[in-house]
Amino acid sequence: MKQPRKIANLSLSNLLTFLIPSLLGISLFIVPFSYKGELTIPIAILANAVQALLEEQLPLIMTVIVVMTAVLTLMFKFFKPVFVQNHSFLASLFLVSPVWTIARVLGAIFVIMVYFKIGPEAVWSKNTGGTLLYDLIPVLFSVFLFAGLLLPLLLNFGLLELCGALFTKFMRPIFTLPGRSSIDCLASWLGDGTIGVLLTSKQYEEGYYTKREAAVIGTTFSVVSITFTIVILSYLKLEAYIIPYYLTVLLIGFVSAIIMPRIPPLSRKPDTYYEGSKEEVADETIPEDHTSFSWGLNKALDRAQNNTGVKAFFKDGIQNILDMWIGVVPVVMAIGTIALVIAEYTPVFEWIGLPFVPLLSLLQVPEAAEAAQTMVVGFADMFLPAVIGSSIESEITRFIIACISVTQLIYMSEVGGLLLGSKIPVKFIDLVIIFILRTLITLPIAVIVANILF
């Protein structure tokens, strides 16, 4: 009988470097507790405190950030200074595609119009651009501030490596994916959906995923981050249901991830590798003299040992904050304003949502006609269902909207746009079909849970 292999790098120092940040991150981001009579998590409390402290100043602060983002993006795009081209982070932040450049410029124009109340009232009214600048974006500022700064606790000290090894045996039979894709999923869930897309695209280009695997991971596992779900839940005034809400989102995500890879269009993607790459599939087998846990701990301790310390932690955290403020907020302002103007002043989303009225009525969802357009408006941006649904009186309906808005996944303002801009083999029509299919899968589960809760 073979003796179990010893875990490399097992020392008290490495173990504490792995355990302390990981447990602290879990307690800050994942473990809820009662605060002032409501269940919440520490990150949300910190974000709310900052939001309350800077309530009067935040619209101006975010106006400056959005305008500066557009100005710097245009300057760096036209003049291409060497220091930006040679700095990978600054290049990724400002040397973006023409589509994202236009979105940032539009975001800047809209935010100026809203803050100074100039131009057509349809843009700056309290139900359109005003909702975004004065209600939603201040929430994003404060949540991104703490979530971005503290995310390295979850991502950089070995937690993902441990979870990846533990999940290896389940990913292939259940989700038709290699075990390493669990890391992409965790990075998305614990961090941000864009992280999952970027990780997947990079590994696909390097030959670690087939076309089908990359398409499945990019559209199924680039899940909405915990921080975004906090924003949605608080916006719909459902903070008291944080635990059943999380569990419902997890259930929906799990069911969708089982079904989606097995039906078109994802099931029809070829199992061939990226052109020009070699088939370099990493060996996922766990050594015979290791258990899943011991192998995962071994990899986690390697990551902990290679962590470069406090300076790198804060550098990563600050880069996360800037990436969220600069990369996400202007696009939300641009696409959100356009979509809200369309929703407020035209019947477009009502028309598109009409097929959902009989379905919602059949499922006995209160205020079905009002809720119907929230089923489709999320394709533009994930916040819009919550913004439109916040005026609905029924808690059941708001809960259903909250669940669906974070499980549809294909948002053109973020993940959808990134997917189209990446090498991952998905087309626009694929994203439309996947969005509709996910909505149809999500809706019955959300309705059942909502009726049990309320």
VEXDREN-2710 file (C-alpha; in Angstrom, 1 decimal):
% VEXDREN-2710
k/r/px/py/pz
1/MET/0.0/0.0/0.0
2/LYS/1.4/3.4/-1.0
3/GLN/2.0/6.0/1.6
4/PRO/0.1/9.2/1.0
5/ARG/2.3/11.8/-0.6
6/LYS/3.2/14.7/1.7
7/ILE/1.8/18.1/0.9
8/ALA/4.5/20.3/-0.6
9/ASN/5.1/23.7/1.1
10/LEU/3.1/22.6/4.2
11/SER/4.3/25.0/6.8
12/LEU/2.6/27.1/9.5
13/SER/3.5/30.3/7.6
14/ASN/2.0/29.1/4.2
15/LEU/-1.0/27.6/5.9
16/LEU/-1.8/30.9/7.7
17/THR/-1.1/32.9/4.5
18/PHE/-3.8/30.7/2.8
19/LEU/-6.3/30.5/5.7
20/ILE/-6.4/33.9/7.1
21/PRO/-7.1/36.0/3.9
22/SER/-9.5/33.3/2.5
23/LEU/-11.6/33.0/5.7
24/LEU/-11.6/36.8/6.0
25/GLY/-12.8/37.1/2.4
26/ILE/-15.5/34.5/2.9
27/SER/-16.7/36.2/6.1
28/LEU/-16.8/39.6/4.3
29/PHE/-18.4/38.5/1.0
30/ILE/-20.4/35.4/1.7
31/VAL/-21.5/34.9/5.3
32/PRO/-24.6/36.9/6.2
33/PHE/-25.6/38.1/9.6
34/SER/-28.3/40.2/11.2
35/TYR/-27.7/44.0/11.3
36/LYS/-30.4/46.4/12.4
37/GLY/-33.0/43.8/12.0
38/GLU/-32.0/42.7/8.5
39/LEU/-29.8/40.0/7.1
40/THR/-26.8/41.4/5.3
41/ILE/-23.1/41.0/4.7
42/PRO/-20.2/43.2/5.9
43/ILE/-19.4/44.5/2.4
44/ALA/-22.9/45.8/2.1
45/ILE/-22.7/47.5/5.5
46/LEU/-19.4/49.3/4.5
47/ALA/-20.9/50.3/1.1
48/ASN/-24.0/51.7/2.7
49/ALA/-22.0/53.7/5.3
50/VAL/-19.9/55.4/2.6
51/GLN/-23.0/56.0/0.5
52/ALA/-24.7/57.7/3.4
53/LEU/-21.6/59.7/4.2
54/LEU/-21.1/61.0/0.7
55/GLU/-24.7/61.2/-0.3
56/GLU/-24.6/64.8/-1.5
57/GLN/-21.2/64.5/-3.2
58/LEU/-21.5/61.2/-5.1
59/PRO/-23.4/62.4/-8.2
60/LEU/-20.7/65.0/-8.8
61/ILE/-17.9/62.6/-8.0
62/MET/-19.3/60.0/-10.5
63/THR/-19.9/62.8/-13.1
64/VAL/-16.2/63.7/-12.9
65/ILE/-15.1/60.0/-13.1
66/VAL/-17.3/59.3/-16.2
67/VAL/-16.2/62.5/-18.0
68/MET/-12.5/61.9/-17.2
69/THR/-12.8/58.4/-18.4
70/ALA/-14.1/59.5/-21.8
71/VAL/-11.5/62.3/-22.1
72/LEU/-8.6/60.1/-21.2
73/THR/-9.8/57.3/-23.5
74/LEU/-10.0/59.6/-26.5
75/MET/-6.6/61.2/-25.7
76/PHE/-4.9/57.9/-25.3
77/LYS/-6.6/56.4/-28.4
78/PHE/-5.6/59.3/-30.6
79/PHE/-2.1/60.0/-29.3
80/LYS/-1.1/56.5/-28.0
81/PRO/1.5/57.7/-25.5
82/VAL/4.3/55.2/-25.0
83/PHE/3.9/55.0/-21.2
84/VAL/0.3/53.8/-21.7
85/GLN/1.1/51.3/-24.4
86/ASN/3.9/49.9/-22.3
87/HIS/1.8/49.6/-19.2
88/SER/-0.5/46.6/-19.4
89/PHE/-3.1/47.8/-16.9
90/LEU/-3.4/51.3/-18.4
91/ALA/-3.5/49.9/-21.9
92/SER/-6.4/47.5/-20.9
93/LEU/-8.2/50.3/-19.2
94/PHE/-8.0/53.0/-21.9
95/LEU/-7.0/51.4/-25.2
96/VAL/-10.4/49.9/-25.7
97/SER/-12.3/49.0/-28.9
98/PRO/-14.2/51.6/-30.9
99/VAL/-17.6/50.3/-29.6
100/TRP/-16.5/50.8/-25.9
101/THR/-15.0/54.2/-26.8
102/ILE/-18.3/55.3/-28.2
103/ALA/-20.1/54.0/-25.1
104/ARG/-17.8/55.9/-22.8
105/VAL/-18.3/59.1/-24.8
106/LEU/-22.1/58.7/-24.8
107/GLY/-21.9/58.0/-21.0
108/ALA/-20.0/61.3/-20.5
109/ILE/-22.5/63.3/-22.6
110/PHE/-25.5/61.8/-20.8
111/VAL/-24.0/62.3/-17.3
112/ILE/-23.2/66.0/-18.1
113/MET/-26.8/66.5/-19.4
114/VAL/-28.3/64.8/-16.3
115/TYR/-26.1/66.6/-13.7
116/PHE/-26.6/70.1/-15.2
117/LYS/-30.2/69.3/-16.5
118/ILE/-29.4/70.5/-20.0
119/GLY/-30.8/69.2/-23.3
120/PRO/-33.9/67.1/-23.8
121/GLU/-35.7/66.3/-20.5
122/ALA/-36.2/62.8/-21.7
123/VAL/-32.5/62.2/-21.0
124/TRP/-32.2/63.9/-17.6
125/SER/-35.6/63.3/-16.0
126/LYS/-35.8/61.5/-12.7
127/ASN/-37.2/58.4/-14.4
128/THR/-34.4/58.0/-17.0
129/GLY/-30.8/59.4/-16.6
130/GLY/-31.7/60.9/-13.2
131/THR/-32.5/57.4/-11.9
132/LEU/-29.0/56.2/-12.9
133/LEU/-27.0/59.2/-11.7
134/TYR/-28.8/59.8/-8.4
135/ASP/-30.0/56.3/-7.4
136/LEU/-28.0/53.5/-9.1
137/ILE/-24.5/54.8/-9.8
138/PRO/-23.9/56.0/-6.2
139/VAL/-24.6/52.4/-5.1
140/LEU/-22.1/51.2/-7.7
141/PHE/-19.5/53.6/-6.5
142/SER/-19.6/52.4/-2.9
143/VAL/-20.1/48.7/-3.6
144/PHE/-17.2/48.7/-6.2
145/LEU/-15.0/50.6/-3.7
146/PHE/-15.0/47.9/-1.1
147/ALA/-15.6/44.9/-3.3
148/GLY/-12.8/45.8/-5.6
149/LEU/-10.4/46.5/-2.8
150/LEU/-11.1/43.3/-0.8
151/LEU/-11.6/40.9/-3.7
152/PRO/-7.9/39.7/-3.6
153/LEU/-8.7/38.1/-0.3
154/LEU/-10.8/35.6/-2.2
155/LEU/-8.8/35.4/-5.5
156/ASN/-5.1/35.6/-4.6
157/PHE/-4.4/33.4/-1.6
158/GLY/-5.3/29.9/-2.8
159/LEU/-9.1/29.6/-2.3
160/LEU/-9.8/29.1/-6.0
161/GLU/-7.1/26.5/-6.3
162/LEU/-8.6/24.5/-3.5
163/CYS/-12.1/24.7/-4.8
164/GLY/-10.9/23.9/-8.3
165/ALA/-9.4/20.6/-7.2
166/LEU/-12.5/19.7/-5.1
167/PHE/-14.8/20.3/-8.1
168/THR/-12.8/18.5/-10.7
169/LYS/-14.7/15.2/-10.4
170/PHE/-18.1/16.9/-10.9
171/MET/-17.5/19.3/-13.8
172/ARG/-17.2/16.9/-16.7
173/PRO/-20.2/14.5/-16.0
174/ILE/-22.5/17.3/-14.8
175/PHE/-21.6/20.3/-17.0
176/THR/-19.7/18.6/-19.8
177/LEU/-16.7/20.7/-18.9
178/PRO/-13.1/20.2/-17.7
179/GLY/-12.5/20.6/-14.0
180/ARG/-10.5/23.8/-14.3
181/SER/-13.6/25.7/-15.6
182/SER/-14.8/25.7/-12.0
183/ILE/-12.1/28.3/-11.3
184/ASP/-13.6/30.5/-14.1
185/CYS/-17.0/30.1/-12.5
186/LEU/-15.7/30.9/-9.0
187/ALA/-13.7/33.9/-10.2
188/SER/-16.9/35.2/-11.8
189/TRP/-19.2/34.5/-8.8
190/LEU/-16.7/35.8/-6.2
191/GLY/-15.4/38.6/-8.4
192/ASP/-17.0/39.7/-11.6
193/GLY/-18.5/38.2/-14.7
194/THR/-15.9/40.0/-16.9
195/ILE/-13.2/38.2/-15.0
196/GLY/-14.7/34.9/-16.1
197/VAL/-14.9/35.9/-19.7
198/LEU/-11.3/37.2/-19.8
199/LEU/-10.0/34.0/-18.1
200/THR/-11.9/31.8/-20.5
201/SER/-10.8/33.7/-23.6
202/LYS/-7.2/33.5/-22.5
203/GLN/-7.3/29.8/-21.8
204/TYR/-9.2/29.2/-25.1
205/GLU/-6.6/31.0/-27.1
206/GLU/-3.8/29.0/-25.4
207/GLY/-5.5/25.7/-26.3
208/TYR/-6.9/24.7/-23.0
209/TYR/-10.6/24.7/-24.1
210/THR/-12.4/23.6/-27.2
211/LYS/-14.7/26.0/-29.1
212/ARG/-17.7/24.3/-27.4
213/GLU/-16.2/24.4/-24.0
214/ALA/-15.2/28.1/-24.3
215/ALA/-18.6/29.0/-25.6
216/VAL/-20.3/27.1/-22.7
217/ILE/-18.1/28.6/-20.0
218/GLY/-18.3/32.1/-21.4
219/THR/-22.1/32.1/-21.6
220/THR/-23.0/29.9/-18.7
221/PHE/-20.3/30.4/-16.0
222/SER/-19.6/34.1/-16.3
223/VAL/-22.1/34.6/-13.6
224/VAL/-23.1/37.8/-11.9
225/SER/-20.8/38.6/-9.0
226/ILE/-22.1/38.6/-5.4
227/THR/-21.5/42.4/-5.3
228/PHE/-23.9/42.9/-8.2
229/THR/-26.5/40.8/-6.6
230/ILE/-26.3/43.0/-3.4
231/VAL/-27.0/46.0/-5.6
232/ILE/-30.0/44.4/-7.2
233/LEU/-31.4/43.2/-4.0
234/SER/-31.1/46.5/-2.2
235/TYR/-32.5/48.4/-5.2
236/LEU/-35.6/46.2/-5.1
237/LYS/-35.9/46.6/-1.3
238/LEU/-35.6/42.9/-0.6
239/GLU/-32.6/42.8/1.7
240/ALA/-34.4/40.8/4.3
241/TYR/-34.5/37.8/1.8
242/ILE/-30.8/37.7/1.2
243/ILE/-30.4/34.0/2.2
244/PRO/-33.3/32.5/0.2
245/TYR/-32.4/34.8/-2.6
246/TYR/-28.8/33.6/-2.8
247/LEU/-30.0/30.0/-2.6
248/THR/-32.5/30.6/-5.4
249/VAL/-29.9/32.2/-7.6
250/LEU/-27.5/29.3/-7.0
251/LEU/-30.3/26.7/-7.8
252/ILE/-31.2/28.5/-11.0
253/GLY/-27.6/28.8/-12.0
254/PHE/-27.0/25.1/-11.4
255/VAL/-30.1/24.0/-13.3
256/SER/-29.3/26.3/-16.2
257/ALA/-25.7/25.1/-16.3
258/ILE/-26.8/21.5/-16.6
259/ILE/-29.4/22.2/-19.4
260/MET/-27.7/24.9/-21.6
261/PRO/-24.6/22.9/-22.7
262/ARG/-26.8/20.0/-23.9
263/ILE/-29.1/22.1/-26.2
264/PRO/-28.5/24.3/-29.3
265/PRO/-26.8/26.6/-30.0
266/LEU/-24.1/25.6/-27.4
267/SER/-24.4/21.8/-28.1
268/ARG/-23.7/22.4/-31.8
269/LYS/-20.4/24.2/-31.3
270/PRO/-17.5/22.0/-32.5
271/ASP/-15.1/20.3/-30.0
272/THR/-12.1/21.6/-31.9
273/TYR/-9.4/24.0/-30.7
274/TYR/-8.6/27.6/-31.4
275/GLU/-6.9/28.0/-34.8
276/GLY/-3.2/28.2/-34.4
277/SER/-3.1/26.8/-30.9
278/LYS/-1.8/23.4/-29.9
279/GLU/-4.0/21.0/-28.0
280/GLU/-2.4/21.6/-24.6
281/VAL/-5.1/20.2/-22.3
282/ALA/-3.6/20.2/-18.8
283/ASP/-3.7/16.9/-17.0
284/GLU/-6.6/17.1/-14.6
285/THR/-6.1/13.8/-12.9
286/ILE/-5.5/13.9/-9.2
287/PRO/-2.3/11.8/-8.3
288/GLU/-3.1/8.4/-6.8
289/ASP/-1.4/9.3/-3.6
290/HIS/-3.5/12.4/-3.1
291/THR/-7.1/13.0/-2.3
292/SER/-9.0/15.9/-4.0
293/PHE/-8.6/17.9/-0.8
294/SER/-4.9/17.2/-0.3
295/TRP/-4.1/18.0/-3.9
296/GLY/-6.2/21.2/-3.8
297/LEU/-4.5/22.2/-0.5
298/ASN/-1.2/21.5/-2.1
299/LYS/-2.0/23.9/-5.0
300/ALA/-3.5/26.4/-2.6
301/LEU/-0.4/26.5/-0.5
302/ASP/1.7/27.0/-3.7
303/ARG/-0.4/30.0/-4.5
304/ALA/-0.2/31.3/-1.0
305/GLN/3.6/30.9/-1.0
306/ASN/3.9/32.8/-4.2
307/ASN/1.8/35.7/-3.0
308/THR/3.9/38.8/-3.1
309/GLY/2.6/40.5/0.0
310/VAL/0.7/43.6/1.2
311/LYS/1.9/45.9/-1.5
312/ALA/0.7/43.6/-4.3
313/PHE/-2.6/43.0/-2.4
314/PHE/-3.4/46.8/-2.4
315/LYS/-2.2/47.2/-6.0
316/ASP/-4.6/44.5/-7.2
317/GLY/-7.4/45.9/-5.1
318/ILE/-6.9/49.5/-6.4
319/GLN/-6.7/48.1/-10.0
320/ASN/-10.0/46.3/-9.4
321/ILE/-11.7/49.5/-8.2
322/LEU/-10.4/51.5/-11.2
323/ASP/-11.4/48.7/-13.6
324/MET/-15.0/48.7/-12.2
325/TRP/-15.4/52.5/-12.0
326/ILE/-13.8/53.2/-15.4
327/GLY/-14.8/50.0/-17.3
328/VAL/-18.4/49.5/-16.0
329/VAL/-20.0/52.7/-14.8
330/PRO/-19.7/54.8/-18.1
331/VAL/-21.2/51.9/-20.1
332/VAL/-24.0/51.5/-17.6
333/MET/-24.7/55.2/-17.9
334/ALA/-24.7/55.1/-21.7
335/ILE/-26.7/51.9/-22.3
336/GLY/-28.9/52.4/-19.2
337/THR/-29.9/55.9/-20.2
338/ILE/-30.8/54.9/-23.8
339/ALA/-32.7/51.8/-22.6
340/LEU/-34.6/53.8/-20.0
341/VAL/-35.5/56.5/-22.4
342/ILE/-36.8/53.8/-24.8
343/ALA/-38.6/52.1/-21.9
344/GLU/-40.1/55.4/-20.6
345/TYR/-41.1/57.2/-23.8
346/THR/-41.7/54.4/-26.3
347/PRO/-43.6/51.1/-26.3
348/VAL/-40.6/49.1/-27.6
349/PHE/-39.9/47.0/-24.6
350/GLU/-43.6/46.5/-24.0
351/TRP/-44.0/45.1/-27.5
352/ILE/-41.0/42.8/-27.1
353/GLY/-42.2/41.7/-23.7
354/LEU/-45.8/41.0/-24.8
355/PRO/-45.2/37.3/-25.4
356/PHE/-44.2/37.0/-21.7
357/VAL/-47.6/38.5/-20.5
358/PRO/-49.6/35.3/-21.1
359/LEU/-46.7/33.2/-19.7
360/LEU/-46.5/35.3/-16.5
361/SER/-50.3/35.3/-16.2
362/LEU/-50.3/31.5/-16.6
363/LEU/-47.7/31.3/-13.8
364/GLN/-50.0/33.6/-11.7
365/VAL/-47.4/36.3/-11.3
366/PRO/-48.9/39.5/-9.9
367/GLU/-48.7/42.6/-12.1
368/ALA/-47.8/40.4/-15.1
369/ALA/-48.2/43.2/-17.7
370/GLU/-45.8/45.5/-15.7
371/ALA/-43.3/42.7/-15.2
372/ALA/-43.3/41.5/-18.8
373/GLN/-40.9/44.1/-20.1
374/THR/-38.4/43.3/-17.3
375/MET/-38.0/39.9/-18.8
376/VAL/-36.3/41.3/-21.9
377/VAL/-34.9/44.6/-21.0
378/GLY/-32.0/42.9/-19.1
379/PHE/-30.4/42.0/-22.5
380/ALA/-29.3/45.6/-22.7
381/ASP/-28.1/45.9/-19.1
382/MET/-28.6/43.8/-16.0
383/PHE/-29.6/46.8/-13.8
384/LEU/-32.6/47.8/-16.0
385/PRO/-35.0/45.1/-14.8
386/ALA/-34.4/46.2/-11.2
387/VAL/-34.8/49.9/-12.2
388/ILE/-38.0/49.3/-14.1
389/GLY/-39.3/46.7/-11.6
390/SER/-38.6/48.9/-8.5
391/SER/-42.0/50.6/-9.0
392/ILE/-43.9/47.3/-8.9
393/GLU/-45.8/46.8/-5.6
394/SER/-45.9/43.0/-5.3
395/GLU/-42.9/41.6/-3.4
396/ILE/-43.4/38.3/-5.1
397/THR/-43.0/39.9/-8.5
398/ARG/-40.0/42.0/-7.4
399/PHE/-38.3/38.8/-6.0
400/ILE/-38.9/37.0/-9.3
401/ILE/-37.4/40.0/-11.2
402/ALA/-34.4/40.1/-8.8
403/CYS/-33.7/36.4/-9.5
404/ILE/-34.1/36.6/-13.3
405/SER/-32.1/39.8/-13.7
406/VAL/-29.0/38.2/-12.3
407/THR/-29.3/34.8/-13.9
408/GLN/-29.9/35.8/-17.5
409/LEU/-26.2/36.5/-17.8
410/ILE/-26.1/37.8/-21.3
411/TYR/-25.9/41.6/-20.8
412/MET/-24.7/43.6/-23.8
413/SER/-23.4/46.4/-21.5
414/GLU/-20.9/43.9/-19.9
415/VAL/-20.6/40.2/-20.5
416/GLY/-22.3/40.1/-23.9
417/GLY/-20.2/42.9/-25.3
418/LEU/-17.0/41.3/-23.9
419/LEU/-18.0/37.9/-25.5
420/LEU/-18.5/39.5/-28.9
421/GLY/-15.2/41.3/-28.6
422/SER/-13.2/38.2/-27.5
423/LYS/-12.0/35.2/-29.5
424/ILE/-14.7/33.0/-27.9
425/PRO/-16.7/31.6/-30.8
426/VAL/-20.2/33.1/-30.2
427/LYS/-22.2/35.3/-32.5
428/PHE/-24.8/38.0/-31.7
429/ILE/-27.7/35.7/-32.7
430/ASP/-26.2/33.0/-30.4
431/LEU/-26.4/35.5/-27.5
432/VAL/-30.0/36.4/-28.3
433/ILE/-31.1/32.7/-28.3
434/ILE/-29.1/31.9/-25.1
435/PHE/-30.6/34.9/-23.3
436/ILE/-34.2/33.8/-24.2
437/LEU/-33.5/30.2/-23.3
438/ARG/-32.0/31.1/-20.0
439/THR/-35.0/33.4/-19.2
440/LEU/-37.5/30.5/-20.0
441/ILE/-35.5/28.1/-17.8
442/THR/-35.1/30.7/-15.0
443/LEU/-38.7/31.9/-14.8
444/PRO/-40.6/28.8/-13.5
445/ILE/-38.0/28.1/-10.8
446/ALA/-38.1/31.7/-9.6
447/VAL/-41.9/31.7/-9.5
448/ILE/-42.0/28.4/-7.5
449/VAL/-39.6/29.7/-4.9
450/ALA/-41.3/33.1/-4.7
451/ASN/-44.6/31.5/-4.0
452/ILE/-43.1/29.3/-1.3
453/LEU/-41.5/32.4/0.4
454/PHE/-44.4/34.9/0.2
END
